């Protein structure tokens, strides 16, 4: 350590007092300056580190602007459904067992004379009547047939044995109510539909093709032999006869025995 020499003009006692005080003063100033410098360096380094961290954490800006719809990939539009093509011949595609009333609502010719029926149709009608009047529903089995040529018994189809199906829709377990309906239908008047066409049929009862709101009083009596007044009100709302009907083609095939629309 360098000692500061006292002034030559000062007395020894003054030199002893001044020299230690001056030394303490200068030493204090030196320590204060060194502390200030030491405090300044960490502060400057901390600020630099903070700035570096903020810079590192800042997200990079995308090269494309996600908020701009023009830069987004467009979603595919809804699939377009092609309108269904009409059938070339709607009459050939229609189900002849469904309600069949002329577009102009004109009443068809009603026939009661069985002798006007083709021989094959007349024979099939007679066979169905005999089987129904026997009271044994099994007698219908050979007339209903099997496979693709089987008589249609339901518009929506069914599974299992046809005789079991008829018993199932009958009000009694033996199917005799169904047999009674067959008799009632075949003893009413009939209509000849689509004469000479692909769906040519003889249908019982004639109400199947008759405007339900144009029945005469005698015809209403015939109708009530088959259905109830409540059924008739429902049919007027629907616009057609929708109870059971029987269709036989000119070749004598029993085409259907169905109900509904």
NUBAVEX-596716 format. One line per field, with one value per residue (C-alpha): residue number from 1; residue in one letter; x, y, z. Coordinates in Angstrom, 3 decimals, always signed. Each point is the difference from the previous one (the first is absolute). Example, Ala and Ser with C-alpha at 12.3 -4.5 7.8 and 13.67 -1.06 7.14 Angstrom:
<sites>
num: (1,2)
residu: (a,s)
x: (+12.300,+1.370)
y: (-4.500,+3.440)
z: (+7.800,-0.660)
</sites>
This chain:
<sites>
num: (1,2,3,4,5,6,7,8,9,10,11,12,13,14,15,16,17,18,19,20,21,22,23,24,25,26,27,28,29,30,31,32,33,34,35,36,37,38,39,40,41,42,43,44,45,46,47,48,49,50,51,52,53,54,55,56,57,58,59,60,61,62,63,64,65,66,67,68,69,70,71,72,73,74,75,76,77,78,79,80,81,82,83,84,85,86,87,88,89,90,91,92,93,94,95,96,97,98,99,100,101,102,103,104,105,106,107,108,109,110,111,112,113,114,115,116,117,118,119,120,121,122,123,124,125,126,127,128,129,130,131,132,133,134,135,136,137,138,139,140,141,142,143,144,145,146,147,148,149,150,151,152,153,154,155,156,157,158,159,160,161,162,163,164,165,166,167,168,169,170,171,172,173,174,175,176,177,178,179,180,181,182,183,184,185,186,187,188,189,190,191,192,193,194,195,196,197,198,199,200,201,202,203,204,205,206,207,208,209,210,211,212,213,214,215,216,217,218,219,220,221,222,223,224,225,226,227,228,229,230,231,232,233,234,235,236,237,238,239,240,241,242,243,244,245,246,247,248,249,250,251,252,253,254,255,256,257,258,259,260,261)
residu: (x,x,x,x,x,x,x,x,x,x,x,x,x,x,x,x,x,x,x,x,x,x,x,x,x,x,x,x,x,x,x,x,x,x,x,x,x,x,x,x,x,x,x,x,x,x,x,x,x,x,x,x,x,x,x,x,x,x,x,x,x,x,x,x,x,x,x,x,x,x,x,x,x,x,x,x,x,x,x,x,x,x,x,x,x,x,x,x,x,x,x,x,x,x,x,x,x,x,x,x,x,x,x,x,x,x,x,x,x,x,x,x,x,x,x,x,x,x,x,x,x,x,x,x,x,x,x,x,x,x,x,x,x,x,x,x,x,x,x,x,x,x,x,x,x,x,x,x,x,x,x,x,x,x,x,x,x,x,x,x,x,x,x,x,x,x,x,x,x,x,x,x,x,x,x,x,x,x,x,x,x,x,x,x,x,x,x,x,x,x,x,x,x,x,x,x,x,x,x,x,x,x,x,x,x,x,x,x,x,x,x,x,x,x,x,x,x,x,x,x,x,x,x,x,x,x,x,x,x,x,x,x,x,x,x,x,x,x,x,x,x,x,x,x,x,x,x,x,x,x,x,x,x,x,x,x,x,x,x,x,x)
x: (+0.000,+1.344,+0.103,-0.769,+2.670,-1.090,+0.525,+3.308,-1.545,-2.354,+0.858,+0.658,-3.264,-2.049,+1.770,-0.905,-3.686,-0.308,+1.834,-2.245,-3.235,+0.981,+0.908,-3.379,-1.799,+1.843,-0.448,-3.725,-0.318,+1.891,-2.252,-3.186,+1.142,+0.869,-3.402,-1.817,+1.818,-0.728,-3.736,-0.109,+1.388,-2.541,-2.864,+1.138,+0.483,-3.505,-1.633,+1.775,-1.120,-3.602,-0.013,+1.433,-2.693,-2.802,+1.428,+0.253,-3.586,-1.593,-1.954,+1.038,-2.421,-1.461,+0.806,-3.733,-2.708,-2.394,-2.571,-0.225,-2.630,+1.687,+3.061,-1.955,-0.794,-3.726,-2.212,-1.711,-3.590,-2.959,-0.403,-2.671,-2.600,-1.218,-3.787,-1.616,-0.765,-3.629,-0.840,-0.452,-3.390,-1.472,-3.024,+2.222,+1.938,-3.099,-1.280,-3.380,-0.947,+0.028,-3.102,-0.976,-2.343,-0.046,+1.628,-3.229,-1.959,-2.440,-1.677,+1.078,-2.390,-1.187,-0.787,-2.002,-0.393,+2.518,-0.515,+1.768,+3.248,+2.652,-0.190,+3.305,-1.044,-3.398,+1.565,+2.498,-2.754,-2.035,+2.955,+0.639,-3.687,-0.114,+3.170,-1.253,-3.439,+1.618,+1.086,+3.480,+2.576,+2.472,-2.191,+1.417,+3.597,+0.004,-1.746,+2.539,+2.915,+3.681,+3.101,-0.133,-3.480,-1.449,-3.088,+0.895,-1.489,+1.571,+1.072,+3.076,+0.893,+0.202,+2.166,-0.905,-2.835,-2.890,-2.706,+1.563,+0.044,-3.717,-0.775,+2.029,-2.012,-3.325,-2.064,-0.154,+2.800,-1.313,-0.148,-3.727,-0.603,+2.330,-1.979,-3.228,+1.535,+0.970,-3.579,-1.437,+2.387,-0.526,-3.794,+0.026,+0.310,+3.377,+1.878,+2.186,+3.137,+2.643,-1.699,+2.602,+2.838,+2.939,-1.945,-3.329,-1.991,-3.419,-0.412,-2.499,-1.611,-0.607,+0.419,+3.730,-0.246,-3.135,+0.043,-0.846,-2.010,-2.217,-1.619,-3.778,-2.226,-0.303,+3.776,+0.465,-2.034,+2.324,+3.005,-1.318,-0.221,+3.811,+1.067,-1.387,-1.163,+3.138,+2.141,-1.877,+0.750,+3.694,-0.114,-1.646,+2.879,+2.487,-1.992,-0.253,-1.132,+2.895,-1.524,+0.671,-0.198,+0.618,+1.693,+0.001,+1.822,-1.599,+2.010,-1.664,+2.930,-1.012,+2.158,-0.768,-2.125,+1.085,-1.196,+1.403,+1.412)
y: (+0.000,+3.468,+2.424,+3.638,+2.199,+2.944,+3.602,+1.317,+3.180,-1.846,-0.845,-3.609,-0.178,+1.303,-2.392,-2.941,+1.081,+0.874,-2.961,-2.764,+1.960,+0.724,-3.626,-1.148,+2.494,-1.017,-3.691,+0.479,+1.814,-2.794,-2.692,+1.917,+0.408,-3.696,-1.004,+2.266,-1.568,-3.497,+0.821,+1.499,-3.075,-2.594,+2.415,+0.558,-3.782,-0.774,+2.469,-1.565,-3.514,+1.161,+1.522,-3.213,-2.129,+2.245,-0.169,-3.798,-0.393,+2.285,-2.160,+0.007,+1.618,-2.434,+0.534,-0.339,+2.000,-2.479,+2.716,+0.716,-2.289,+0.381,-1.913,-2.906,-3.259,+0.103,-2.794,-2.191,+0.908,-2.311,-3.016,+0.454,-2.705,-0.829,+0.177,-3.372,-0.845,-0.687,-3.466,-0.392,-1.602,+0.781,-2.237,-3.050,+0.873,+0.503,-2.688,-1.227,-1.080,+3.591,+2.245,+0.494,+2.902,+1.780,+3.449,+1.633,-1.774,-1.516,-3.188,-3.222,-2.536,-2.290,-3.609,-2.606,-2.612,-2.753,-1.397,+3.038,-1.109,-1.884,-3.731,-0.091,+2.939,-1.518,-3.309,+1.621,+2.035,-3.146,-1.871,+2.814,+0.082,-3.742,+0.053,+2.942,-1.532,-3.245,+1.746,-1.514,+2.646,-2.687,-0.466,+3.298,-1.259,-1.515,+3.094,+2.392,-1.898,+0.335,+1.893,+3.005,-0.920,+0.046,+2.117,+3.350,+0.132,+3.247,+3.246,+0.192,-3.689,-2.537,-2.874,-3.607,-2.233,+1.685,-1.920,+0.916,+3.613,-0.096,-1.508,+2.763,+2.800,-1.700,+0.931,-3.667,-2.523,-2.266,+2.661,-0.391,+3.741,+0.335,-2.720,+1.915,+3.147,-1.926,-1.184,+3.498,+1.527,-2.573,+0.306,+3.740,+1.663,+0.125,+2.278,-0.753,+2.174,+0.799,-2.137,-1.258,+1.638,-1.334,+0.212,-1.361,-1.216,-0.934,+1.445,-0.546,+2.022,+2.703,+2.645,-0.428,+2.046,+2.013,+3.607,-0.459,+3.233,-0.898,-3.161,-0.204,-0.972,-3.635,-0.122,+1.337,-2.952,-2.335,+1.793,-0.329,-3.757,+0.096,+2.916,+2.138,+3.603,+1.014,-1.696,+1.912,+3.353,-0.880,-0.981,+3.295,+1.798,-2.118,+0.306,-3.674,-3.448,-1.576,-3.137,-3.524,-0.668,-2.954,+0.171,-2.753,+0.315,-1.166,-3.242,-0.944,+0.787,+1.257,+3.122,+1.534,+0.078,+3.104,+2.978,+3.463,+2.725)
z: (+0.000,-0.889,+2.886,-0.650,+1.350,+2.238,-1.023,+1.133,+1.347,+2.331,+3.507,+0.962,+1.951,-2.939,-2.371,+2.185,+0.025,-3.698,-1.435,+1.431,-0.760,-3.547,-0.479,+1.297,-2.216,-3.131,+0.774,+0.472,-3.306,-1.747,+1.501,-0.887,-3.598,-0.247,+1.417,-2.426,-2.926,+1.280,+0.329,-3.459,-1.821,+1.238,-0.706,-3.528,-0.484,+1.421,-2.349,-2.931,+1.061,+0.432,-3.422,-1.459,+1.703,-1.240,-3.485,+0.157,+1.301,-2.577,-2.504,-3.566,-2.348,-2.490,-3.619,-0.659,+1.746,+1.639,+0.548,-3.681,-1.602,-3.357,+1.249,+1.564,-1.851,-0.847,+1.345,-2.600,-0.762,+0.770,-2.208,-2.620,-0.316,-3.453,-0.254,-0.368,-3.578,-0.807,-1.183,-3.720,+0.518,+3.451,-0.612,-0.418,+3.192,+2.184,+2.344,-1.282,+3.527,+1.284,-0.068,-3.610,-0.686,-3.349,-0.120,-1.153,+2.749,-2.484,+1.250,-1.737,-1.455,+2.787,-0.940,+1.898,-2.704,+0.671,-3.491,-1.436,+1.636,-2.004,+0.692,+1.909,+2.202,+0.674,+1.046,+2.370,+1.605,+0.524,+1.522,+2.486,+0.959,+0.579,+2.115,+2.073,+0.601,+1.178,+3.192,-0.297,-0.846,-1.086,-3.071,-1.298,-0.073,-3.520,-1.344,+1.559,-1.509,+0.805,-1.087,-2.296,-1.245,+3.513,+0.598,+1.591,+3.498,+1.219,-1.669,+2.226,-0.070,+2.797,+1.194,+0.571,-1.104,-1.890,+1.865,+3.336,-1.153,-0.874,+3.406,+1.600,-1.606,+0.696,+3.031,+0.973,+0.314,-2.779,-2.703,-0.547,+0.119,-2.996,-1.789,+0.635,-1.487,-3.142,-0.435,+0.525,-2.543,-2.748,+0.243,-0.736,-3.392,-1.753,-2.410,-3.002,+0.144,-2.629,-2.651,-2.459,+1.980,+1.988,+3.284,-1.202,+2.996,+1.264,+3.483,+2.823,+1.456,-2.579,+2.726,-0.550,-3.206,+0.776,+1.300,+3.649,+0.133,-2.983,+1.290,-0.368,+2.955,-1.202,-0.433,+3.522,+1.274,-1.909,+1.475,+3.564,-0.515,-0.072,+2.205,+2.833,-0.122,+1.879,-2.643,-2.674,+1.634,+0.078,-3.667,-0.942,+1.676,-1.939,-3.228,-0.951,+1.107,+1.901,+1.542,-1.310,-3.736,-2.283,-3.395,-2.631,-3.324,-3.318,+0.093,+3.301,+2.309,+3.421,+0.101,+3.388,+3.126,+1.877,+2.021,+0.622,-2.185)
</sites>
